[in-house]
Amino acid sequence: MHDNYRPDTEVLNAIDAVFAPKSIVVIGASENESKFGGRVMRNLTRYGYDGTIYPVNRRGDAILGIPGYASLDDVPGPVDLAIIVVPKSSALEALEGCGRLGVKAAIVITSGYAEQGGEGVGEQEDLVACARRLGIRILGPNSLGAYHAGNKLAATGNQAFDRQFEPGNVALISQSGALGGSFLDAGMNQGLRFSSFLSIGNSADLEIPDVLLHQIHDPSTRVVLLYIEGLRDLDKLDHALSEARRLGKTVIVLRAGWSEQGASAIQSHTGSLAGSSAAYKAIFRRHGVIEVDDVQDALEAALAASAYDIDGRRVGFISVSGGMGSLAADRSEAVGLEMGAFSDETRRKLRDVLPDFAPENNPLDVTGAVTSSPGMMQAALEIVAADEGIDVIVMLITVVYGSERIADEVVAASATIGKPIMAVVCGGECVAESATRFRAGNIPVFEQLHGALQAISRVGSARASASGETGQAPELDAETREAIDSAVRTGSASLLTEHQSKAILRLAGVPVCDEAIVQTAEEAGANARAFGFPVVLKGVTTQIAHKMKAGLVKLNVCDEAGAARAFDEIHAAAKKAGGELEGVSVQPMVAPGVELLIGGMRDPQAGPLIAFGLGGVYTEALRQVTFRPAPVGRAEAMDMIAEIPSARGLLGEDNERLAPLADAIVGASLLMAGADNVAELDINPFIYYPGEGRGIAVDGLIRRDDE
């Protein structure tokens, strides 16, 4: 879908002005740090920004030794970036003055706009219209500013900047300024270091995808952490994430608004539109985005991703506690990690450095002897790291004497080990110094085992997805597209009959079961005999939604007399339900197989989506469904199959036999992408026979878009 979007050079230049301005005007500057204008001035100077600062306030007072100006017209200029911290009633006037100074971008910290609803919505529109007329791009309103470590820029009043930040490689872009501060503060405590921060506020003009696209091209950024509440244009998001994937940058997303209550809360917070949860998930999964559930999950994933490329799921544990090792073994499988098996050579070498009573398997318990044996931990770590069956090493540190020295040995070994090393440090004051030494040696430290394992799993999965090929989806040829369009238009109602829907699916390359539409009991019997027993009879109508409940479906009909009788019973049931039939469908009763769902929808923001999951009675019960933007190619369809937790167990691991299923998903996705007049598609169940490598749609419904 990102092929429809082209990045705007003006937008990228404006964001350049935000993160790397040569000059800044602060409108509403103050020395009073209880005010935003005072905190912005303090941070600009304290963090060492070396560009020109023009403080503007009513009296023209100097601020922190920097000459002030009473009016924007007195500022000599030119100016790249404006920071607006005046009351809402003065914001438009401030913008007009910025226009005269040639300002490229403005961070509007002033609040009280769309996030308040009512008149604030119109006032925000007026603000954006004014900025556009003047050629200024806006971040905010209701923003808490920007930070860029490389440029020593802290154009923000966020309280997190009361502490001094160290440069890093994680960019944080947040729609909530206050929550962004919590990310920054907690992240620093846990060893994260940030390359940049931007509080996007109400996203009245520039949006998160604009800034994301800019930041993934920043060489100082390895990981981008996003807090999203709602976006207007998912094409922008898709394009930016596609670029992140291409450049090998990790993107981690914490998103609010996936529930009805959450979406309502967002509307009152930033005035954003939450959008379809399925659409977001489809785009995230396509591009290997790590989607997390809370702030701590996000920080732990960022901690792992910022330190290493994790290219596998086989973990080697080295523990100073047998108990911690056992817990690690128990928890690994639950998050999708594999306990790597030590080779015979690894075990032989470990016997040379460990006590006779120490085990030689994964998880490796180096025993209490390590506390009085300098060099033992380093030697054991180097041996395990050399094992080709291990992708990631996790050190499990508990409260033992000598934990500081153990940390030093791990740090020393890490300089020559070419594999990711993480540390889980379990305890409090007794191991605090050990954690400090690990962090000083650039080894990520986790306080909880589950957080570490989940972070490793998520980053590894994202890495694998980002390095894989989605494959190019074919397009419907013009003749097929026209045939489908015509077939969809011929339906007498927006909901097409099963017969009409199956005919369209067949055109798109989705295998469907044979059927005959009959108008008499005699025809029903004759066609049933021709198909071979048993057969299924279904009433053909768009007037009755739940045909099974209404008695319009007869299964396992085993002779001609039964087919004729079923025909009459279906007509009687339709009359009782108050609906009319267009006929009765006779089709073979297919053998039992794995019941799956292939579906499609047209999201108002993201466009056509394709869905795959468990079908039949499991659709609502288990809700195991995954989405992608349509169309998809076979490789991406195979990824969708692999994402369903129960699918591999039911379908097996033979990719060659699963290829026809992937092709059915591709065909349905082509239909959704190529037929603009199809609003929804539901194939449930699609029966698949893994042992035979074939599948068939036994039911299918299409809803036409009549708008």
N, C-alpha and C positions, 0 to 999 in steps of 0.2 A: 504494500500500500504506500510505502514511502516514495515510490517512483512518481507520485503525484505532487510531491513537495520539493521545492528548490529553496535552499537557504538564502536569506536576504543579506546582501553585503552590508547594507546600512545597519541592520541589526547587529551583525558581528562587530562592525566598527564602533557602535554604541557601547557594546559590552567591553570592547577594548578600553574605551574611555572610563568605564566603571572600575576595571581591575588595574589599569596602568595609566592613570591620568597624569599629565605633566603639571596640571594646575587644578585646584579645587576651590569653589566658593561655598562657604557654609552660611546659609541664610537662616538666621536665628541663632547665631553663635553666641556663646556665653562662657563666663568663667565659673558659673554656678554648676557644680557637677550633679546637683539634684535634678537638673534639666537635661533633656536629650542634647540640646545644643552645646552644653558644657561637656558632657561625656564624649561627644563626637570630637570636639576640639582636643580634649585630653588624650584620647586614643590616637588621633592623627599625629600628635607631637611625640607621645611616649613611645610609639612603635617605630619612630624614626623615618616617617615619610619625608622624602627629600625634594618633593615638588613644591610648587608655590601654593600657599594657602591664603585665601582672601576671606577673613571673617566679616560678616555683615550683620549689624544689629541697629536698632533705632538710634542709639547715641553715637555710633561709630567708635565705640571703645576698642582699645587694643585688647587682645585676648592672648594670654600666656606669652606676652612679649611680642605678639605679631600685630602689626598695624591693622586697625579695623576701619570699616567703611559704613557710613550711615545709609547709603543708597547703592543699589546695584549699578546705577549710572556712574558712580564714582570709581568703580572697580576698573583698573586699567585693562585687564584681560590680555589676550583671549583666555577663555576658560574651557577646559574639557568636561569637567564633572561638577554638577551642582548637588548639594545636599540640602534639602528643604526641610526645616524643622520649625516652621512658623505655624500659627493657628490656621485652621482650614479657611477661615475668612480672608486670609492674606495669601493663600497658595497660588491663586491664579495670577495675582499681581506679581508674585515672585517669578512665576514662569515667564511672564511677559518680559521681565528684566533679563532673565536668562537668555531669551531669544536675542536680545540686543547684544549680548556678550558672546554669541556664537557657541553656546553650550551644546555639547553633543548628547549628553545623557544626564538625567536627574534621578537621584534617589529620593523619593518622597517618603519621609518618615512620618509626616502628618497623617493622622488617622481620622476616623469618623465618616468614612465613605460607604462603599457598598457593603462592608461587613456589618454596618448598622441597619441596612435596609432603608426603606422609606425614601426620603429626599436624598439620602447619601448615594443612592444608585445613580440618580441623575447628575449629581454633583461630580461623581467620579467620571461619568461620560463627558461632562464639560471639561474636566481636567485633561483627559486624553485628547479630546478634540483640539484644545488649545495647544497642547504639546505637539501634536501632528502638524498643525498649521505653522508652528515655529521651527519644525524640523528637529525636535527634541524627542528622544525616546525615554520612557519612564520605567523605573523599577519601583513598584509599589502601586498606590499609596499603602500605608500601614506596614512599611518595611522597617527592618532594624539595621539595614546597611550592609556593607561589604567588607571583606578582608582578603588580602592576597599576601602570602608570606614572602614571596620572591621580590615583591615591590615595596615591602615594608609598609603596606597600606592597611590601616584599620579605620575605615570610614564608617564607624558603627557606634551605637550607644548601648550595645548588648552588654549585660552585666558580666558575661563570661570573660570579657576582655579586661576585667579588673585584674586578672592574672596575666602573666607574660606567656605568650605562645611561642613554641619552638616550631621551626619550619618542618613540614612533612610532605606526604604525597596523597593525602585524602582530601578531596573537594567535597564540601557539604553545601547542598542547595535545599533550602527549606521554605515552605509556604508559611510556616509558623515561626516568627522570630524568636519567641520565648522558648519554644521547644528546641529550636536550633541552638539556643544557648545551653540547654541541658545536654544536647549531643556533644557540644564542644567541651563543656566542663567535665562531664563524666568520661568522655573519650580521652581527654588529656590525662585524667587520673589512671586510666587503664593502659596507657602507653601509646595511644594514637597520636599522631602528629598531622596537622592539617596544612594543606597547600593553599586553600582558599575557603571562604564562606560567603554565602549570599542569602539574605532574607528576601524572598521574592514578594512577600506581602500579598496584596489582592490580585496580582497578575493582571492589572488593568490594561497593560500594554505588553511589555516583554514578559514571556512565560518561562517556566522551568525548561522546556525543551530548547529554547533559544540559548539559555545559559549552559545547559548540558552540552550542546553541540560545541560551544566555545571552549568549555573546560576540558573536554576529552582531547582537544588538540593542544592543550597546555602540556609541554614536556615534563613539568614538575608534578603532574597529576597521574597517579596510577589507578586510583579507585575513586568513584563518585558515589556519594551517599545522598539519596533523595528522600525528602519527606514531602509527599504529594497529597493534596486534598481534592483537587479537581483541575482538569485541563479543558480548554476549549477545542483544541485541534490535535487529535491523536496522530494525524499524518506527520506533524512535526516531531512528536515523540518517537514514532516508528523510525523516522529518518535518523534522528540523533542516536537512538539505540543501535541502529544498523552500523553507524559510523563507529560507535564504541566497540561493537563486536569486531569490526574490521581491524581496528587499531589495537585490539587485545586489552582494552580497558575494562575493568570490572565495575558493574553498576549494581548497587544495592538499593532497594526501595522499601520504605515503610509507607504504606498508603492507608489513609483514613477514608471513610465514606462508602465502604463495601456493604454496609447494612443500611436499612431504611433509617434507623435512628442516627447512624453515623453521618449519613448524607444530610440529614436535617441539621445536625450540629454544625457541620461545615458551612452550611448556608448562612448561619448566624455568625460564623467566625470570620470567614474571608470573602464571602460572597461568591465562592467558586461553585461550579457545577460538578457533581461527583462523577458522572458518567457511568457507563455500564461496567460492572465488575468483570464480566466475561471478556469484554473488549480489552481491558487492561491486562488481564491474565494472559490472553492470547498473544498480545504483543510482547509481554515480558518473557513468556516461554519461548517465543520464536528467537529471541536474541540472547538467551542465556542470562537474563537478569535474576539476581538473587532477591526474592521477595520475602520479607521478614514480618514478624508479628508485633514486635515491640522495640523500644529503644535499645535495650540490652542485647537483643538478638542482632540488631543492626550493627552495634559497636563491635560485637565479637566477630561477626562476619568481616567487617572492615579491617579488624586487627589481623586476621589471618590473610586476607587478600592483599593488604598493604605490604606485607612482609615477603610473601613468596608466590610463585606460580605453583599451584598444586595440581600435578598431572596424573594423579592416580588415587585409588581408594584403599590401598593396602597399607595398614598402619602398623608400625612397630612401637611397642610400649617398653620403656625402661623405667623401673620403679624402685624407690627405696623402701616400699611397703608392699608386702604380698597382698594385703587387703585392697589397696588401691588398684593393683594390677588386676585382681579378680573383678572389681567393679568395672574397670575399663573393658575387659573381655565381654562382660554381660551387656554393656551399653552400646558397643560398637555396631552390632548388627541392627539394632533398633533404628539407627540413623543412617543406615545404608553403607557403613564402612566394613572393610574386610580385615580380619586379623591376618597379617602376612605370616607365612610359615618360614621359619629360619632354615636356611640350607644346611646340609651336613658340614660344609666348610665353616659356616658361621658358628655352629655349635662346637666344633672342634677348637676354634680359636677362643671362644668364650671359656672353655674349660681351662685354658692356659692362664686366664687372668682372674677368674672368679674362684671362690672357695669351693672345695669338693662337694659341699652340701647344697650349693646354689643350683637352681634349675637352669636349663639351657634353652628354654622355649619362650615363645612370645605369649603373654607378656613376660618380660625378663625382670625377675626380682634379683637385684644385685646384693640383697641381704644387708644386715646391719654392719657387715664387715667394711662396707664402703665408708663408714664414718671414721674409721681409723686407718684407712688405706689410701693415701694420696695417689692420684693417677689412675685408680681403678675405674672410676666413672668415665673418665675421658677415653680410656682404652676400650671399655665396653661399648661406648657410643660409637667410636670409630669403626668397630667391628660390625655392629648392627647396620650402620649407615652404608657399609660396603656391600651389603646383601642386596642382590638385584630383585629380590622378592618384596622389598620394602620401599614404599613411595614417600611416606611421611613418618617422622619420628616424634613421639609425644613423651616428654619427660614428666614423670609423676612424682612430685616432691611433697613430702609430708614433714611433720615436725620431728626432725632428727638432729643430733649434734653434727656439726660440720656442713650444714646445708649451704652456707655461704661459699665454702670451698668447692662444694659440688657444683654450684652455679658457675663459679669461675672456670672449672674444668669444662663444663658444657660450652660456655662462651668461647673458650680457647679452641675447642675442637670444631666449633661451628665455622671458623674461618676457612677451613679446608674441606668441609663436608658440603657436597653439592646437592643436598636434599633439605626440604623444609624441616625445621625443628620448632616445636611448640613446647611450652611448659605449663603444666597445671600445678599451681602452688596452693596447697590446701592447708590452711591454718590462719593464724593472726599475727600477733606481734613477733612471735618466735621465728617466723619465716619471712617477715617483711623485708629484711635486708637481702635475702635471697632473691625475692621478686625484683627488688631494685637493681640488683646486679644482672639478672636476666635481661631486664629492659634496657639497661645501659649497653648491653651487648647485642641489642636489636633482635632479641628473641621474644616473640609475643608471649605474654603471660595471661593465663586464664585462672580465675578463682574457682570455677566450677567445672567438673569433668564434662557434664552434659553440654555446656556451652562450647567447650573446646571441640568436642567431637562433632557437634552439629555444625559449627563454623567450618571445620575441615570438609565435611560432607558437602555443604552448600557451595563452598568455593570450588571444590573439585568438580562438582556437577556443572557449575556455571562455566568453568574452564573447558570442560569436555564439550559442552554445547556450543561455546563460542568458537572452538577450533574445528567443529564439524561443519559439514556442508548441508544447507537446507535443500539444495537442489532447485533447479529452475522448473516451475510448473508450466506445462504446456497450456496453450489457450484453445478455446473452442474455435474451430474453423468457422468461417462466415456462414456457410451453408447450414451447419449444425445449429449455430446461434440463431439463425432466422427460423429454423424449424422449431426450436424450443420456444422462442418468443411467440410464434404463431400458436403453438399448442397451449401455452399458458393463457394467451388472450381468449381462446375459444371457450374457456370454462364459463358456465352460466353464473357462478358465484365466486367470491374471492377465495373460498376454500375449495380447492379442486377435489374431485372424487379420487378414491384410491386408484381406480383404473386410469384416469387421466394422469395422475401423478406418476404412476409406474411407467407409463408410456414416455413421459418426459425423462425420467431417470434412465430409461434404456437408451435414449438419445445421447445422454451425457456419459454413457459407458458404465453405468452401474448395473450389475446383473440383477434381474428381477424374475420372480417365478411366473410361469405361464398361467394364463387365466382366460376364461371365456365369459362374456356377458350374455345372459339369457333372459328371455321375457316370459317363458312358460315353464310349467313343471316338467313337461315332456322334454323340452330342450335341456333342462337341468339334468335329467336322467341320462340323456344321450351323451352330453358332454362329459358327465362324470364317468361314464363307461369308457369314453375315448381316452380320458386322462389315465384311467386305472385307479382302482380303489386302494386306500381310502382317499377321500377328497374333503375340501372345506368349502362351504357356501357362505357368502357374505352379502348383505344388502348394500346396494350402491346408492348412497345418498349423501348430500352435504347438510341435510337438515337435522340430523341426529348425531350429536357429538360422540357419545359413548355407545358404540354399536354393540359391544359385548354385553354391557349391562342391559341394553334394551332388547336383547334377544335376537339381534340381527346377524349373529355369527354362529354357525353350526360346524362343529369339528368332528373328525373321524366318521364321516358318513361312508358306509361300507357297501351299499348296493344301490341300484337304480331307484327302487321303490323308496329307499331312505332319502335319496336326493330329491325326488319329487315331493316327498312329505316335508323335507326341510325347506324347500322353496315356498310351500304354502305357509309354513309356520313363520318364516321370515316376513312375508307380506302381512300376516296377521299382527305380528309384533310391531311392524312399522306403523300400521294403522292405529294400534293402541297407543303408540308413542306420539301420534299426531304428525307423522312425517310421510312424505311420498318417496317412493323408490324410482330410480332411473333404470333399475334392472337388478339382477342378482349375479354376483360373480361366482364362478365355479373354478376352483384351482386345486392342484394336487396338495395333499397333506404331506408336507416335507418332513424328513426325519429329524429327530431332536439333534441339536448342536449347541454351540456356544451362542447365546443371545446377546447381540451387541446393538449399540445405538450409533447411528451416523446422522447428524443433524446440521442445520444451518440457520443463521439468522442475519438480519441486516441491522447492524447497530447504527444509531443516528450519528455517532461520532466516528466510529472506527470503520464503518462500512461492512462488507460481507465477512462473516465469520463461519468457520467450519468446526463442528464438534464431533468428538468421538468418545465413547465410553461403554460401560456395561448397559445392556438393554433388558427388555422384558420387565419382570417384577423387580429387578435389581436397580433400575434407573432411579426410582424415587427412594428406595430403601437405602442404597449405599451412596448414591450421588457421586460416583466415580466417573467424572467427565472432564475432558481437557479441550481447550479451544486454541485455534490459530486464525490469524487473518487469512482469508481465501484470496487466491488459490494457493494450494500447497503442491509440492512435488512429492515423488515417492519417498525420498529420504526423510523429508519432514513428516510425512504421514507415518513412517516407521517410528519416528521419535514420539509421535502422539500415542501410538500403540504401546510403546515402552513405558510411557508415563502413567498408565493406568495400573494401580497397585496389583490388582487381581488378574490383569489381562495375560501376563506372561505365564502365570500358573495355569490358566485355562487354555491358552493358545499354544504354549510351547515356545521353544527358543529357535526353531528353524526359520530363519529369515526368508529363505526361498519359498517355503510354504505359506508364509505370511504375506508375500508380495501381492497376491490377488486381493487380499483385504486392504492393503495400502492403496492399491489401484482403485478400489471402490471409494475410498476416502478422497482420493485425488479427483475422481469423476464428480462426486458430489460437490467438491470445492469449486470445480470448474463451472458447475451449474450455478452456484451461488455468486461467483465472481462475474460470470459472463451473461447472466440473465438479470437485467436490472429490474424486471417486473416480478421477480420472486422475492417475497419478503421472508418466508420461513420454509424450512424443509425438515421433515421428520421421518426417518427410516427406523422403525422400531417395532419388531426386531429385524436386524440383519443377522441371519443365521450363518455361522461359519463352522466349517468342518476342518479342523487343523490337520487331521490325519490325511485328508484328501487334498488340502491346499485349495479349497474353493469355498465360495459363500454366495448367499442369495438373499435379496430383499423380499420378505414375504408380506410386508406392509409398508406403505409409504404415503405421506401426505404432503402436499405443497399448498402454501397460502400465497395468493397473488397480492402484490402491492397495488391497490386501486387508487392510491392518492396521486 
